[in-house]
Amino acid sequence: MNPLEIRETKSRHSVEFACYDVQPGKLAWREAYGLIRAWFQKNKWRILTETSEVIHQDGTRKPWGGDLQVSLNIIEDMPPVSKVSFEQARTLFEEVRIGHLEWGFWQTDGDFPMKAYAHAGLDYHKPD
């Protein structure tokens, strides 16, 4: 038998990705905030490049809508992990869950989606 004819079968449809329903385990709220902050800081370019222009009926164009500008402002105003209060972090977690940062809810850093970090930060630990 020719050894070149022996091949291991591989699924052509297998894709490696983070499981969207897994939680990162017990995570301090500050650590969860840091992971979310890092992802949004790294991915804020998506607001500017992955959204289309708004074209009004009169033909005028606007690069992005008000909600996206608010989203960009929130990301740029995130305090460093060492200076964030629990109230600020909780507000950010809510923005990811149901607010202006919800566009990142299902996005992953390669380990977990932002929703998992937001839930972990709110659910597992009380403020220090």
Phi and psi in degrees as a GROMACS rama.xvg file:
@    title "Ramachandran Plot"
@    xaxis  label "Phi"
@    yaxis  label "Psi"
@TYPE xy
-77.8571  122.054  ASN-2
-63.0415  -19.8621  PRO-3
-72.3229  -16.658  LEU-4
-85.5698  -12.5971  GLU-5
-87.8947  118.279  ILE-6
-134.682  146.098  ARG-7
-82.0974  140.579  GLU-8
-79.8436  138.438  THR-9
-128.81  139.915  LYS-10
-70.595  131.846  SER-11
-79.3266  -8.40999  ARG-12
-109.344  5.24832  HIS-13
-78.1761  134.288  SER-14
-130.924  135.091  VAL-15
-91.0632  125.73  GLU-16
-156.71  163.781  PHE-17
-71.0433  141.278  ALA-18
-73.4707  125.925  CYS-19
-78.8024  -11.1215  TYR-20
-104.394  3.1815  ASP-21
-90.0718  144.136  VAL-22
-100.683  149.026  GLN-23
-74.4305  6.8492  PRO-24
86.8808  -168.095  GLY-25
-71.6793  120.514  LYS-26
-133.697  129.646  LEU-27
-63.5538  146.916  ALA-28
-58.6257  -35.6876  TRP-29
-67.1386  -38.2023  ARG-30
-67.9945  -42.4382  GLU-31
-60.6186  -43.7065  ALA-32
-59.6692  -45.4504  TYR-33
-60.9024  -39.8502  GLY-34
-68.0873  -41.6392  LEU-35
-66.1469  -46.0071  ILE-36
-58.5105  -45.6991  ARG-37
-61.4112  -42.8646  ALA-38
-65.6611  -46.6302  TRP-39
-67.4977  -37.7912  PHE-40
-60.8187  -42.3213  GLN-41
-71.0023  -29.5071  LYS-42
-109.152  12.9713  ASN-43
-66.6245  -18.9515  LYS-44
-58.7817  -25.311  TRP-45
-62.5113  -31.3847  ARG-46
-63.0143  -40.0745  ILE-47
-83.625  -26.5901  LEU-48
-111.609  -24.1578  THR-49
-100.528  7.09359  GLU-50
-112.094  148.088  THR-51
-89.3507  164.271  SER-52
-70.7017  151.637  GLU-53
-93.2769  122.83  VAL-54
-109.505  115.532  ILE-55
-78.9683  165.716  HIS-56
-59.9109  -31.058  GLN-57
-81.2045  2.8479  ASP-58
93.6209  -9.14728  GLY-59
-70.7236  150.096  THR-60
-117.802  145.452  ARG-61
-129.646  130.426  LYS-62
-58.5726  -40.7874  PRO-63
-154.262  163.41  TRP-64
-81.0762  173.074  GLY-65
-58.8601  -40.1705  GLY-66
-62.5737  -38.5352  ASP-67
-69.7182  -34.7357  LEU-68
-66.3475  -40.1989  GLN-69
-61.8785  -42.6916  VAL-70
-58.9164  -46.9624  SER-71
-61.3955  -41.9271  LEU-72
-62.473  -42.3657  ASN-73
-60.295  -45.535  ILE-74
-63.4785  -45.0741  ILE-75
-69.0885  -25.2132  GLU-76
-93.3367  3.23228  ASP-77
-64.1209  122.529  MET-78
-69.3556  156.21  PRO-79
-59.7409  156.648  PRO-80
-55.5444  -39.4731  VAL-81
-68.0982  -18.6894  SER-82
-114.456  0.0507859  LYS-83
-79.3926  140.426  VAL-84
-91.7366  164.365  SER-85
-62.6334  -37.5938  PHE-86
-62.3657  -42.3303  GLU-87
-64.2183  -43.182  GLN-88
-64.1982  -42.6699  ALA-89
-62.2093  -39.5974  ARG-90
-61.8797  -41.9911  THR-91
-63.8188  -43.2025  LEU-92
-58.732  -40.9911  PHE-93
-68.3061  -35.8829  GLU-94
-62.5173  -36.8158  GLU-95
-70.951  -39.6971  VAL-96
-72.3797  -46.3568  ARG-97
-143.332  11.3785  ILE-98
-115.923  -146.914  GLY-99
-68.4927  -13.61  HIS-100
-104.596  12.9723  LEU-101
-63.1672  -20.9603  GLU-102
-61.325  -19.6577  TRP-103
-97.6461  1.85326  GLY-104
-50.4278  -48.3727  PHE-105
-94.3265  -2.96418  TRP-106
-75.1403  145.979  GLN-107
-118.461  153.12  THR-108
-92.8115  9.15155  ASP-109
104.765  -18.8558  GLY-110
-110.696  -54.1609  ASP-111
-142.084  154.366  PHE-112
-74.4366  159.472  PRO-113
-60.0988  -30.9981  MET-114
-60.3971  -38.0049  LYS-115
-65.5822  -41.3219  ALA-116
-67.3656  -39.3526  TYR-117
-63.3207  -44.6213  ALA-118
-65.2437  -42.0401  HIS-119
-61.9223  -43.0024  ALA-120
-63.675  -33.6495  GLY-121
-86.9386  -36.3138  LEU-122
-90.7328  -32.7082  ASP-123
-93.0798  -31.2284  TYR-124
-133.951  141.781  HIS-125
-87.3241  161.081  LYS-126
-59.4491  148.524  PRO-127
